[in-house]
Amino acid sequence: MTKPAMLWGGRFRHPPAPELMRLSRADASFFRLTLYDVDACQTHARELERAGLLQPDERAAICEALAGIAKDHADGKVSPIATDEDVHTFIERLLVERLGALGGKLRAGRSRNDQAANDLKLYLRDGARRLAEEILGLQEALLAQAGRHVETVAPGFTHLQPAQPVSFAHQLLAHAQTLWRDVERLRDWDRRAATSPLGAAALAGSAIALRADLSAAELGYDAPCENSIDAVGSRDHVAEFVFVAAMANVHLSRLAEELFLWSSRQFGWIELHDSYATGSSIMPQKKNADIAELARGRAARLIGDLATTLTMLKGLPFAYNRDLSEDKRAAFDALDSMLVILPPMAGMVATMTVRVDRLLAQSTDGFTLATEVADWLSRRGVPFAEAHEITGALVQACEARGIGLQDLTAADLAAVDPRLEASLMRALTPQAAIAARSGPGGTAPERVREQMARLEARMAEQRAWAQAYTGPRHLPARDARA
């Protein structure tokens, strides 16, 4: 029969009430940290050997037993029981079952406080790379579509009203740029998160584990935390991670909104592939962008996770408080949500068919070439304020006749203002309008191609960062996901 194990209670005369234990026991999702805790336990065993508390053969036996626990857990052969209060209790119970009293030696020189902080930090550092890889997958899909549509003319919008023609690739790359910044935020977050809490113990540091620098290096950190109280009592790195995930999901939500519009009958810009769309249980004709809707809905949850994390931290005294156990719920939900959203979003973008004819036909609707008239006049010395008024009068004349600017004749132009010469008509095509925007960041095809090349190079740097991580990696690789 398995003997219940507890990591505290020596000073108590009575056992904890069942109600207390139900409240105190970690949520089942928290046991996903088991493999990270095993890594940290092996590192701590080496620290205890350095401190003289373990002999080399004892350290080897503990590390071998821990490796066996990790394998058995991964294979589903061992799992937490009701009396395992948390992942630390779970592992110590198994270690004592396999090694007897020797298993209990591992607890020296550390606390659940620094263990808990470390486990979640290791998980999130691993998760940051996985999240980056999935974001890059969506960027790759956007880039692939953009590469096919550099010369494709589309209407650009402001205030959801037709504004000016743009390259459709430029529109797609706007979303890719926001995602690039999201990965940069992960990299920047990781720079601050790369300090190890191990050695902080409960709050004051350990009198036994004195080489936290070596333990930190073994687990892929840059250094140990500077302050032991901060190490166990702070969770701003969790709040920041949740913010980065929430910000990325907000960017997905904005892309989702455009995909709804583009795939609607009213726009008709894109056709979703059947494998990335859903139907209706009552209306046989429906083809819905449910993936995008679910992504938009998850953004609300992640914003809530961020609010939960910040509210949890507000007003907490240093150092550790059990309130901090809520950090994992928000962090897990944020990462889980993003890892399930991003692959289908990438698939939807990669497989959609772009209706080039519809984009071109709508590119001049709503007098999107009006700015070309004002710019043409300005280049000929007309003050822009006056050019603006002349162009407005020209639009009014077109509206009165139900025609577009591109339908005007030389006589029509002269009737509005004699300075509007027939040569203006060469500028009144969507292709000419796009080509004219050739400054840095503009929508001219040559600028768009340059933008793509720079973005691809930056993404290569991000991929290299994700792949170069030396800390524990237990999340499934991107190419191994179900």
N, C-alpha and C positions, 0 to 999 in steps of 0.2 A: 504494500500500500504506500502511495506517495505521501511523504510527510510534508505538511504545509511549512513554508519558509517565510520568515519576515525579516526585514532589514532593520527593524526598530522594535522597541517594546520592552527592553531590558529593565527599565525603571518602573514599569507598570505592574500593579498587583492583579489586575483583571484583564482579560482579553478584550479586544475591541468589539463593540456591538456590531451585529450584522448590518444594521442600517448605515453605520459609519463606513464599513468596508465596501458596501455597494456604492457609496458616494466616492470613496477614496480610490477605488480600483480604476486603473487606466482604461479608457475606451479601447475597444478591440482594435481599432485602426492604429492605435499607438504602437502596437507590437510589430508594425512594419519596420520599426527601427532596430529590430533584433540583430541583423547582420552588421549594422554600424556599431552597435554596442559591443558585439563580439570583437570587431576590429580594435575598438578602444580598450577592451579588456586585455587583449593580447599585448597591446602597447603598454598597458599598465603593469602587466606581469614583467615585462622587460625593465620597467622602471623600478619595480620592487627588487628585482635581481641586482640592479645597480646600487640600490639602497642597502643591500645585504639582508633583506627580509626573506628572500627566496634563494635557494641554491640553484645552480644551473639545471640540475636534473628536475627539480621541482618546477622551475619555470617552463622547462620543455614539456613536462607532463601536463601542466595547466594549459599551455598553448595548444597542445595536441588535442586535449579534451574540448577546448573551445572550438577548434576547427571541426571536430566531430559534431558538436552541437550545431554549428552553422550549417553543415551538410545535412544533418538530420532535419533541421528546421526547413531548409530549402526543399528537401524531398518530401516534406509533409509527415515525417515520422514522429516529430515531437511538436507539441503546441502548448500554449499557456493553459493552465487550469484555473478554476475559480479562485483559488487562494493565492495565485500569483498577482500581487498588487500592481506590478508594472513589469516592464521589460527587464529591469535590473534584478528583481526578485525571481523572475522566470529563469534567467541565465544562472543565477547563483544556485537555485534549487537543483537544476540539472548538473551543475558542476559538482555540488556536494554529493549528489546521488552517484556520480561517476568516480569521484576522487576521495570522498570522505572528508576528513578534517582539512586536508590540503586545499580543497576547493574554497573553504572559508577564509583562507589567508589572503585571497585576492582583494578583499574589501579594505585592507589597510591603506591608509594614505589618500583616500578619496571619499567622495560623498555622492549621493544621488543628485545633489545640486549641480556639481560640475559634470557629472555623467549626462544628466538630462540636457543641459545646455549644449554639450558636445555632440550628442547623438543627433539632435535636430539640426545643428549647424552642418554636420557632415552630410546629412540627408539633403539639406537645401543646396549645399555646394554641388553635390552630385545632380540634384534636380535642376539647378541653374543651367548645367551643360545640356541636359536632356531637353529642357524648355528651349534653349537656344537652338538646338538641332531641329526641333519642330518648327520654330519660327523661320529658320533658314529654309526649311522645306516649302513653306508657303511663299517665301520670297522667290525661291527658284521657280515656282509655278507662275508667279507674276512676271518674272523676268522672261520666261519662255513665251508667254503670251505677248509681252511687250515686244520681243524680238520679231514677232510675226506682224506687228501692227505699228511700226515706226511711221510708215507712210499713210496709215489709215486716218482719215479725217473724221473728227467727232466734234459734237457741240460741247463746249465747256460751260459750266454753270457757276453762277453766284446767286445766293438766295434762292436756290432751286429754280432759277429762271435762266433761259439761254443767254449766254454772255459773249463768248468769243470762240472761234474754232480752235481746237487743239489736236495734237497727235494723240490717238487713243493710247499709244504706248506711254506717253507722258502722264496721262490720267492713271494708268495702272502703276506706274513707277512712283507716283505720289504715295500710294499705299505701301509700296516696298520700302520707301525711305523712312516712313514712320516705324516700320518693323525693324529696320536696321538700327534705329535709335533704341528700340526696346532691347535688342541684344547688347548694344553698348551699355545700357543701364544695368544689365545683368553682369557684364564684365566689371563695371565700376562698383556695383554692389559687392562682387566677390573680392575685390581688392580690400574692402573694409571688413569683410567677413572672414578673411584668411588668418584669423588669430585664434589660437586654441584655448578653451577654458580649462583644459586638464591641468591639474596642479592647484587650482583655486580651492578645491575641496568644498567645504560648506560655505565659506565666505572669506576666511582669513588667509588662505593658502595652506599648504600641507607641510608638516614637519618631516614627512617621509619622502614624498615625491618631489624631489628638489631639482630634477633636470627636466622641467617642463619644456625646455627648448628642444630636447631630443625627442620627447613624445610628440611635440607639435610637428617636427619634421617628418617623423614616421607616418603621420596621418595626412600629410600633404599641405599642412599649414605653413605660412611664412614665418610665424613666431608665436609664442604664447601671449595671452592677453597681458596688458600692462598692469591691470588692477584687478585683484582677485574678487573684490566686491562687485565691480562692474561686470566681471566675467560671468558670474552666476545670476546677477540680478537684472541685467539689461536684456531687452528683446527688440531693440530698435532695428537690428538686422532682420528680424522676422517681419516686423511692420514694413520695412523697406522692400523686402522680397515680395510681400503680398501687394504692395503698391505697384511694383514693376509688373507683376502678373496682371493686376487690375488694369493698369494703363495699356498693356498689350491687348487685353481683352476689349477695352474700349476702342482701340484701333481696329480690332476684328469686327466690332459692332458697326463701325463706320463703313468698313468695306462691305459688310453684310447689307447695310441699308442701300448701298449703291447696287449691289447684286439684285436685290428685290426689284429696284426700279428698272434696271437694265433688262431683266428677264420678264418684266410685265408686258402684257399685250400693248399697253399704251406706248411704251418705249420700243420694245422689240429689238433691242441692241444685241442681246445674246440669247442663245438657246442652251439650257442646261442639259447635260448628258443624263440619260435615264438612270444611270447607276448612282447619280448624286442628286436625285430629286425624289419627291414622294407624291402620292396622290391623295384623293379624297375617298372616304368610305361611302359617300352618297352621290358625289358628282364625278362621273367617270372621266370627264374631259380635263380635270384639274391636273396641273403639274406644278408642284410647290417647291420653293427654295427653303425647305425645312431646316437644312443644315445652318443656313444663315440666320434663321429665326432663333434656333437654339443657341447659336453663338451670341446673338444679341441678348437673349435672356440670361445667359450665364454672366454677362458683364454686370448685371444687377447684383448677382450673388457675390461676385468678387469685390465689388464696391462695399457690400455689406461685411465681407470678411475683413477688409481694411478698417472699416469703422469699428468692428469688434476688437481688433488687435489694439488699435490706438486707445479705445476706451478702457480696455483691460489694463493698459500701462499707466493711464492717467492717475496720478495720486498715489501710486505704489511706493512705499518706503523701500530703501535698499536694506538687506540684500535680497535673498530669495523669499518669495511668497508663493503659496500654492495657486494663487490666481494665475500664475504664469503657465500652469499646465494647459490653459486654454490656447496657448500659442500654437500647439500642434493641430488643433481642429481647423483653424483658419489657414495655416500654411499648407496642410494636406489638401484641403478643399481647393485652394487656389491652384496648386500644382496639378492635382488630379483633373480639375476642370479644363485647364489649358491643354494638357496632354491628350485629352479625349476630343477636344474641339479642333485643334490645329490640323490633324491629318485629313479629316473629311473636308475642311475648308480648302486645304491645298489641292485635294482631288477635284473638288468642284471647280476651282479656278483653272486647273490644268486641263480639264476635259470640256470646258464650255466652248461653244462655237460662237464666234463673233460675226454678227451680221453687218459686214462692211457696207453693203448697199444702204441699209437703214441709217447707219451712222452718217454717211455722206449726204443722204437726202435731208437729214435733220440738221446738218451742220450749219446751215444758213437760216434756219427758221428763227423767228423772233429778231430779225435784223442784227444777227451776230457780227455782220461786217461793218457796222456803223462806225466802230472805232477806226477802221481803215480810212474812212472818209476824213475824219477829224485829223488823223495823223498825216494823211496826204496833204491837207491844207496847211498844217503846221510846218511841214517841211518846205513849203513854199512861202513861208513868212507870215502866214495869218496867225495872229495870237490865238492860243488854244481856246480861250474863253469864247472868242468869236467863232472859231471853227466848230466848237461844241454847239453853238446856236444854229449855225448853218446846217450841220448834220442833223440836228433835231427837226429842222424844217423839212429836210429831205425825207426823213422817216415819215413825217406827217403826210407828205405828198404821196409816198408809197402806200401808206395805210388807206388813204382816201381812194386809191385806185385798186387796192387789193393785190399789189405786186411786191416783189422783193427788190432790194437794192441792186442785185445782179441783173434785174430785168430792165433797168433804166436805159434810156437812149441819151445821146449827146444833147438832144433838144430838151429832154426832161431835166438834165443836170443844169443846163444854162437857164432854164426857166426859174430855178430856185435861187441860183447865184451865178453870175457870169464867170466867177473864178473856178467853178467846177467844170474842168475841161474833160474832153472825151478820154484822155489818157488815164484818167482816174479809174476807168473800168478794168484796166489791167491789174489793179490792186484789189478789185472786188471779187476775188475768188477765195475759197477757203484755203486752197493750197498756198496762194500768195500770202495770205494772212499768217499762216503758220510759219512759212519760210522767213517772214520779216522778223519774227521773234527769235533772233539768233544770238542774243546776249547770254551771258552765263545763267544757267537755270531756266532758259527759255524753252519753248516747245518746238523750235525748228528741228527738223530730223537730224541734222548733224550734231546739234547739242544733245538730243535725246540719246543718240548712239554713244556719245562721250559719257553721258551720265550712266548709261548701262555698263560701260566698261569700268568706270570707277567703282560703281556699286558692286560689280562682280569681284573686283580686287579686294574691296573691304569685307565682303562676305567670306572670301577665302581666309582672311585674317581671323574672322570670327570662328570659322570652322576649325582652324588650327588651334585656337584658344580652347575650344570645347574638347578637342581630342587630346590635348596635351596634359590634361589634369592628372595628377599623381595621387590624389586622395582615393578613398574607397569608392568604388562604383558598383552599386547593386541594382540600380534601376535598369530595366531592359533597354538594350541599345535600340536605336531608331529602326534599324533594319530587321530587328527581331520582334517587333511589336505584333500583337495578334491582329 
